[in-house]
Amino acid sequence: MLIAVTLLAMIGLIILGVPIFSAMGFASMIHYFELGRTSAGVVLSQRLYAGVTGFAFLAVPMFLLAGEIMTRGGLTDRLIRLARAIVGHFTGGLAQVNVLSSVFFGGISGSAHADVAAIGSLLIPAMKKEGYPPGFAGALTAVTGTLSPMIPPSIVLIIYGSTFNVSIGALFAAGLSIALFLAVAYMLMTYFLVRRNTKIPKHPRAARAELWAAFKNGIPALGMPVIIVGGIFMGYFTATEAAAIAVFYSLVVTVGVYKTLRLRDLPNIFRNAAFTTAAVAILVGVAISFSYVMVRRQVPQMAAGYVLSLTTNPIGIAILILIVLLIAGMFIDRTANILLFGGILIPIFTQVLGFSPVHTAMIIVMALGVGHMTPPVGGTLLTTALVGKMSVVDITRYVWPYIILEVAVTMVVILAPPLSEFLPRLLGLGGV
């Protein structure tokens, strides 16, 4: 009875527009009140503190700071120039540059919104000028922005790993392999969508000297993901240690090499990173407390029992959960959804269906990533509309093929565990 009241209270508060962290915190308090009114606040505070002081979670503020430094350091132009030199001569050249630029930028920011803001502000006007429909330019930018949370140093994967005790290195390896697979799928879809548009100009292949100049100019920017990912995968340092190295490296590149930042710019950058970290920390802390309540009240077992009453087929169960996540993603941000549903769904995947923790993570993160592109609360849709100065309706008209594609790729991820597990297993990173 008490768990029903807890869940109804949380759902009701979310429907009324209360911030998700407040709704989860209030719902958790209902459970803790059994300990007594005084003890409830103390225990909740202890859970909150424990949730955000783990060693793995310390990577979040440092990677956020490194991404902020690199983004404010104006590295976007160099990454786009490199992407143009590599794929600019393909059919739909500038659209293909959009996809590859997001892959490069994702290795620096780890954030979908930062990706859209940085890449979109430059490529949306350029794509319009070359004859792409404005809505298509916006839709592609919103779609490619969803690659960043799959590419190291993904903030989403760090939060997932630190919250649910999954190897962050293994999540990085799995996320990278799936992101590259998804990027190729996006490029193929883009080719088929634009190949008959005669208004779009064809660009010549970059000369060898131009390609080398673009590569040489972009090497310092690309060095950060290479050092971080390589160091983690080779076992030289943990994700948290890598985050500290990322901050140092980003300062060296932007202040010392490119000289695009001055020391007097840093206080404002530190402040922005601190505000973002605070928002993430309170959400993670409350979510860990809420997950503890769900486990104590045996909600995962009850949810698994209900699902098994509908079907005992593992793939059927996974598809049912996928549908739930797709619907949830339409209304709630991916990170919040992961923290909201993770404590309930992860045991179903791992204990009932027998999926590995890393495979489970990729399914959940991919399924919720579709929500970035779907109305009414699609995160990258709204950011793209603001950056590109267009309406969400115009973007939505062109985004549906990519939504269908990502749902299909998510099904492939469900049906093909090696896609998630091969690289982590090859590198001996655990979680599989």
C-alpha positions as CSV (number, residue, x, y, z in Angstrom):
1,M,0.0,0.0,0.0
2,L,2.7,2.4,1.0
3,I,4.7,1.9,-2.3
4,A,1.5,2.6,-4.3
5,V,1.1,5.9,-2.4
6,T,4.8,6.7,-3.0
7,L,4.6,6.1,-6.8
8,L,1.3,7.9,-7.2
9,A,2.6,10.9,-5.3
10,M,5.7,11.1,-7.5
11,I,3.7,10.7,-10.7
12,G,1.1,13.3,-9.6
13,L,3.8,15.8,-8.7
14,I,5.5,15.4,-12.1
15,I,2.1,15.8,-13.9
16,L,1.6,19.0,-11.9
17,G,4.9,20.4,-13.2
18,V,7.0,19.9,-10.1
19,P,10.7,19.4,-11.0
20,I,11.6,15.7,-11.2
21,F,14.2,15.8,-8.4
22,S,11.6,17.3,-6.1
23,A,9.0,14.7,-7.0
24,M,11.5,11.9,-6.4
25,G,12.7,13.4,-3.2
26,F,9.2,13.8,-1.8
27,A,8.2,10.3,-2.8
28,S,11.4,9.0,-1.0
29,M,10.4,10.9,2.1
30,I,7.1,8.9,2.3
31,H,9.2,5.7,2.8
32,Y,11.6,7.3,5.2
33,F,8.8,8.7,7.4
34,E,8.3,5.1,8.7
35,L,11.6,5.7,10.6
36,G,10.0,8.7,12.3
37,R,9.6,12.4,11.3
38,T,13.0,13.4,12.6
39,S,14.9,10.5,11.3
40,A,13.4,10.8,7.8
41,G,15.2,14.0,7.0
42,V,18.5,12.8,8.4
43,V,18.4,9.5,6.4
44,L,17.4,11.2,3.2
45,S,20.2,13.7,3.6
46,Q,22.7,10.9,4.2
47,R,21.4,9.1,1.0
48,L,21.7,12.3,-1.0
49,Y,25.3,12.9,0.2
50,A,26.3,9.3,-0.4
51,G,24.9,9.5,-3.9
52,V,27.1,12.4,-5.1
53,T,30.4,11.8,-3.2
54,G,31.4,8.5,-4.8
55,F,34.8,8.5,-6.6
56,A,33.2,7.7,-10.0
57,F,30.8,10.7,-9.8
58,L,33.7,13.1,-9.3
59,A,34.3,12.6,-13.1
60,V,31.1,14.5,-13.9
61,P,32.1,18.0,-12.8
62,M,35.6,17.7,-14.3
63,F,34.4,16.5,-17.6
64,L,31.7,19.2,-17.7
65,L,34.4,21.7,-17.0
66,A,36.7,20.3,-19.7
67,G,33.9,20.4,-22.2
68,E,33.0,23.9,-21.3
69,I,36.6,25.0,-21.8
70,M,37.0,23.3,-25.1
71,T,33.6,24.6,-26.4
72,R,34.3,28.2,-25.3
73,G,37.8,27.9,-26.8
74,G,36.3,27.9,-30.3
75,L,37.3,24.4,-31.4
76,T,34.1,23.9,-33.5
77,D,35.4,25.6,-36.6
78,R,38.5,23.4,-36.7
79,L,36.5,20.2,-36.2
80,I,34.0,21.2,-39.0
81,R,36.9,22.0,-41.3
82,L,38.4,18.6,-40.7
83,A,35.0,16.9,-41.2
84,R,34.5,18.8,-44.5
85,A,37.9,17.7,-45.8
86,I,37.0,14.1,-45.1
87,V,33.4,13.7,-46.2
88,G,32.5,17.0,-47.9
89,H,32.7,15.5,-51.4
90,F,30.1,12.8,-50.5
91,T,26.5,13.2,-51.8
92,G,24.8,15.7,-49.5
93,G,28.3,16.8,-48.5
94,L,27.4,19.4,-45.9
95,A,24.8,17.2,-44.4
96,Q,27.4,14.4,-44.1
97,V,29.8,17.0,-42.5
98,N,27.1,17.6,-39.9
99,V,27.1,14.0,-38.9
100,L,30.9,13.6,-38.7
101,S,31.3,16.9,-36.9
102,S,29.0,15.7,-34.2
103,V,31.1,12.5,-33.8
104,F,34.2,14.7,-33.4
105,F,32.5,17.2,-31.1
106,G,30.9,14.5,-29.0
107,G,34.4,13.3,-28.0
108,I,35.0,16.7,-26.5
109,S,31.6,17.8,-25.0
110,G,29.8,14.6,-24.1
111,S,26.6,16.6,-24.2
112,A,23.8,16.6,-26.8
113,H,22.8,20.2,-26.1
114,A,26.3,21.5,-26.3
115,D,26.7,19.6,-29.6
116,V,23.6,21.2,-31.1
117,A,24.5,24.7,-30.0
118,A,28.0,24.5,-31.3
119,I,27.5,22.6,-34.5
120,G,24.1,24.0,-35.4
121,S,25.1,27.7,-35.0
122,L,27.6,27.2,-37.9
123,L,26.1,24.4,-40.1
124,I,22.4,25.3,-40.1
125,P,22.9,28.7,-41.8
126,A,25.5,27.1,-44.2
127,M,23.1,24.3,-45.1
128,K,20.3,26.7,-45.8
129,K,22.6,28.7,-48.0
130,E,23.4,25.6,-50.1
131,G,19.8,24.8,-50.7
132,Y,18.9,22.4,-48.0
133,P,15.3,22.9,-46.7
134,P,15.6,24.8,-43.4
135,G,13.5,22.1,-41.6
136,F,15.9,19.3,-42.8
137,A,19.0,21.3,-41.7
138,G,17.4,21.6,-38.2
139,A,16.2,18.0,-38.1
140,L,19.6,16.6,-39.0
141,T,21.4,18.8,-36.4
142,A,18.9,17.7,-33.7
143,V,19.4,14.0,-34.7
144,T,23.2,14.1,-34.9
145,G,23.3,15.8,-31.5
146,T,22.0,12.6,-29.9
147,L,25.4,10.9,-30.8
148,S,27.3,12.9,-28.2
149,P,25.8,11.1,-25.1
150,M,27.0,7.8,-26.6
151,I,30.6,8.9,-27.2
152,P,33.2,9.2,-24.4
153,P,33.4,11.3,-22.3
154,S,29.6,11.0,-22.2
155,I,28.1,12.6,-19.1
156,V,25.1,10.4,-19.4
157,L,27.2,7.2,-19.3
158,I,29.2,8.5,-16.4
159,I,26.1,9.2,-14.4
160,Y,24.7,5.8,-15.3
161,G,27.8,4.0,-14.3
162,S,28.4,5.8,-11.1
163,T,24.7,5.5,-10.1
164,F,24.2,1.9,-10.9
165,N,27.7,0.6,-10.3
166,V,28.6,-0.4,-13.9
167,S,32.1,0.0,-15.2
168,I,32.4,3.4,-16.8
169,G,35.2,2.2,-19.0
170,A,33.0,-0.6,-20.3
171,L,30.1,1.8,-20.9
172,F,32.5,4.1,-22.9
173,A,33.7,1.2,-25.0
174,A,30.2,0.0,-25.8
175,G,28.8,3.5,-26.3
176,L,31.6,4.3,-28.8
177,S,31.0,1.2,-30.9
178,I,27.3,1.8,-31.1
179,A,27.7,5.6,-31.8
180,L,29.9,4.8,-34.7
181,F,27.4,2.3,-36.0
182,L,24.6,4.8,-35.6
183,A,26.6,7.6,-37.3
184,V,27.1,5.4,-40.4
185,A,23.4,4.6,-40.4
186,Y,22.6,8.4,-40.2
187,M,25.0,9.0,-43.1
188,L,23.3,6.4,-45.2
189,M,19.9,7.7,-44.4
190,T,21.0,11.2,-45.2
191,Y,22.3,10.0,-48.6
192,F,19.0,8.5,-49.5
193,L,17.1,11.6,-48.4
194,V,19.1,14.1,-50.3
195,R,20.4,12.3,-53.4
196,R,17.6,13.5,-55.7
197,N,17.7,17.1,-54.5
198,T,19.3,18.9,-57.5
199,K,19.6,22.2,-55.6
200,I,22.3,20.9,-53.4
201,P,25.7,21.5,-54.9
202,K,28.4,18.8,-55.2
203,H,31.8,19.6,-53.8
204,P,35.1,18.3,-55.1
205,R,37.2,16.0,-53.1
206,A,39.7,17.8,-50.8
207,A,43.2,17.9,-52.1
208,R,45.8,16.0,-50.1
209,A,47.4,19.2,-48.9
210,E,44.0,20.6,-47.8
211,L,43.2,17.3,-46.0
212,W,46.6,17.4,-44.2
213,A,46.2,21.0,-43.2
214,A,42.8,20.4,-41.8
215,F,44.0,17.3,-39.9
216,K,47.1,19.1,-38.6
217,N,44.9,22.0,-37.4
218,G,42.5,19.7,-35.7
219,I,45.0,17.3,-34.0
220,P,45.2,19.3,-30.7
221,A,41.3,19.3,-30.4
222,L,41.1,15.6,-31.2
223,G,43.9,14.8,-28.9
224,M,41.6,15.0,-25.8
225,P,39.3,12.1,-26.7
226,V,42.2,10.1,-28.0
227,I,44.2,10.5,-24.7
228,I,41.2,10.0,-22.5
229,V,39.6,7.0,-24.2
230,G,43.0,5.4,-24.9
231,G,44.1,5.9,-21.3
232,I,40.9,4.4,-19.9
233,F,40.8,1.5,-22.4
234,M,44.5,0.6,-21.8
235,G,44.0,0.8,-18.1
236,Y,46.4,3.7,-17.4
237,F,43.8,5.6,-15.4
238,T,40.2,5.5,-14.3
239,A,37.4,7.7,-15.7
240,T,37.8,10.1,-12.7
241,E,41.5,10.4,-13.2
242,A,40.9,10.9,-17.0
243,A,38.5,13.7,-16.2
244,A,41.2,15.6,-14.3
245,I,43.6,15.0,-17.2
246,A,40.9,16.3,-19.6
247,V,40.7,19.6,-17.7
248,F,44.4,20.1,-17.7
249,Y,44.7,19.2,-21.4
250,S,41.8,21.5,-22.4
251,L,43.5,24.4,-20.7
252,V,46.8,23.6,-22.4
253,V,45.1,23.5,-25.8
254,T,42.8,26.5,-25.6
255,V,45.1,28.8,-23.6
256,G,48.5,27.6,-24.7
257,V,48.2,26.1,-28.2
258,Y,45.3,27.8,-30.0
259,K,45.3,30.9,-27.7
260,T,41.6,31.2,-28.0
261,L,41.0,31.7,-24.3
262,R,42.6,34.0,-21.8
263,L,43.0,33.4,-18.1
264,R,40.5,36.1,-17.3
265,D,37.9,34.1,-19.2
266,L,38.2,31.1,-16.8
267,P,36.1,32.4,-13.8
268,N,33.0,32.7,-16.0
269,I,33.7,29.2,-17.4
270,F,34.1,27.7,-13.9
271,R,30.9,29.3,-12.8
272,N,28.9,27.9,-15.7
273,A,30.3,24.4,-15.1
274,A,29.5,24.7,-11.4
275,F,25.9,25.6,-12.1
276,T,25.5,22.6,-14.5
277,T,27.2,20.3,-12.0
278,A,24.9,21.4,-9.2
279,A,21.8,20.7,-11.3
280,V,23.2,17.2,-12.1
281,A,24.3,16.5,-8.6
282,I,20.9,17.1,-6.9
283,L,19.2,15.0,-9.5
284,V,21.6,12.1,-9.1
285,G,21.6,12.3,-5.3
286,V,17.8,12.2,-5.1
287,A,17.6,9.4,-7.8
288,I,20.0,7.2,-5.8
289,S,17.9,7.7,-2.7
290,F,14.7,6.9,-4.7
291,S,16.3,3.8,-6.2
292,Y,17.2,2.6,-2.7
293,V,13.5,3.0,-1.7
294,M,12.4,1.0,-4.8
295,V,14.8,-1.8,-4.0
296,R,13.8,-1.9,-0.3
297,R,10.1,-2.0,-1.3
298,Q,10.8,-4.8,-3.9
299,V,9.4,-2.8,-6.8
300,P,11.7,-4.4,-9.4
301,Q,10.4,-7.8,-8.4
302,M,6.8,-6.7,-8.6
303,A,7.4,-5.0,-12.0
304,A,9.1,-8.2,-13.2
305,G,6.2,-10.3,-12.0
306,Y,3.7,-8.1,-13.9
307,V,5.7,-8.1,-17.1
308,L,6.1,-11.9,-16.9
309,S,2.3,-12.2,-16.6
310,L,2.0,-10.6,-20.0
311,T,4.7,-12.6,-21.8
312,T,7.6,-14.9,-20.9
313,N,9.4,-14.3,-24.2
314,P,12.7,-12.4,-23.4
315,I,12.5,-10.4,-26.7
316,G,8.8,-9.7,-26.1
317,I,9.6,-8.4,-22.6
318,A,12.4,-6.2,-24.0
319,I,10.1,-4.8,-26.6
320,L,7.5,-4.0,-24.0
321,I,10.1,-2.1,-21.9
322,L,11.3,-0.4,-25.1
323,I,7.8,0.9,-25.8
324,V,7.6,2.3,-22.2
325,L,11.0,4.0,-22.5
326,L,10.0,5.5,-25.9
327,I,6.9,7.0,-24.4
328,A,8.7,8.2,-21.3
329,G,11.3,9.8,-23.5
330,M,8.7,12.0,-25.2
331,F,8.0,13.8,-21.9
332,I,11.1,13.6,-19.7
333,D,14.8,14.2,-20.4
334,R,17.0,11.2,-20.9
335,T,19.2,11.6,-17.8
336,A,16.1,12.1,-15.6
337,N,14.5,9.0,-17.1
338,I,17.5,6.9,-16.6
339,L,17.6,7.8,-12.9
340,L,13.9,7.5,-12.6
341,F,13.5,4.0,-14.2
342,G,16.9,2.5,-13.8
343,G,16.4,1.1,-10.4
344,I,13.2,-0.7,-11.6
345,L,14.2,-1.8,-15.1
346,I,17.8,-2.8,-14.7
347,P,17.0,-5.8,-12.4
348,I,14.4,-7.0,-15.0
349,F,17.0,-6.9,-17.8
350,T,19.9,-8.4,-15.8
351,Q,18.1,-10.9,-13.4
352,V,15.0,-11.9,-15.4
353,L,16.2,-11.6,-19.0
354,G,19.9,-12.4,-18.3
355,F,21.3,-9.4,-20.2
356,S,24.7,-8.1,-19.1
357,P,24.9,-4.8,-17.3
358,V,26.6,-3.1,-20.3
359,H,24.1,-4.5,-22.8
360,T,21.3,-3.3,-20.5
361,A,22.8,0.2,-20.3
362,M,23.0,0.5,-24.1
363,I,19.4,-0.5,-24.6
364,I,18.1,2.0,-22.0
365,V,20.3,4.8,-23.1
366,M,19.5,4.2,-26.8
367,A,15.8,3.9,-26.3
368,L,15.6,7.1,-24.2
369,G,17.8,8.9,-26.7
370,V,14.9,8.7,-29.2
371,G,13.1,11.1,-26.9
372,H,15.6,13.8,-27.7
373,M,14.1,14.0,-31.2
374,T,10.4,13.6,-30.4
375,P,7.8,16.2,-29.5
376,P,6.6,17.7,-27.2
377,V,9.8,17.8,-25.0
378,G,12.5,16.7,-27.4
379,G,15.6,18.2,-25.9
380,T,17.7,18.6,-29.1
381,L,14.6,19.6,-31.1
382,L,14.0,22.6,-28.8
383,T,17.7,23.5,-28.7
384,T,17.9,23.3,-32.5
385,A,14.8,25.5,-32.9
386,L,16.4,28.2,-30.7
387,V,19.8,28.0,-32.5
388,G,18.4,27.8,-36.0
389,K,15.7,30.4,-35.4
390,M,12.9,28.1,-36.7
391,S,9.8,26.4,-35.3
392,V,9.7,22.9,-33.9
393,V,7.0,22.0,-36.3
394,D,9.3,22.8,-39.3
395,I,11.9,20.5,-37.9
396,T,9.5,17.7,-36.9
397,R,8.4,17.3,-40.5
398,Y,11.8,16.1,-41.5
399,V,12.9,14.2,-38.4
400,W,10.6,11.1,-38.6
401,P,12.8,9.0,-40.9
402,Y,15.6,9.4,-38.4
403,I,13.4,8.5,-35.4
404,I,12.3,5.3,-37.2
405,L,15.9,4.6,-38.0
406,E,17.1,5.0,-34.4
407,V,14.2,2.8,-33.1
408,A,15.3,0.2,-35.6
409,V,19.0,0.5,-34.5
410,T,17.8,0.1,-30.9
411,M,16.1,-3.1,-31.9
412,V,19.3,-4.3,-33.4
413,V,21.1,-3.5,-30.1
414,I,18.5,-5.6,-28.3
415,L,18.8,-8.6,-30.6
416,A,22.6,-8.4,-31.1
417,P,24.4,-8.3,-27.7
418,P,27.9,-8.5,-29.4
419,L,27.3,-5.0,-30.7
420,S,27.4,-3.7,-27.1
421,E,29.7,-6.3,-25.6
422,F,32.4,-7.0,-28.2
423,L,34.7,-4.0,-27.5
424,P,34.4,-4.0,-23.7
425,R,35.1,-7.8,-23.7
426,L,38.1,-7.3,-26.1
427,L,39.5,-4.7,-23.8
428,G,38.8,-6.7,-20.6
429,L,36.8,-3.9,-19.1
430,G,34.1,-5.9,-17.3
431,G,30.3,-5.5,-17.2
432,V,29.8,-8.2,-19.8
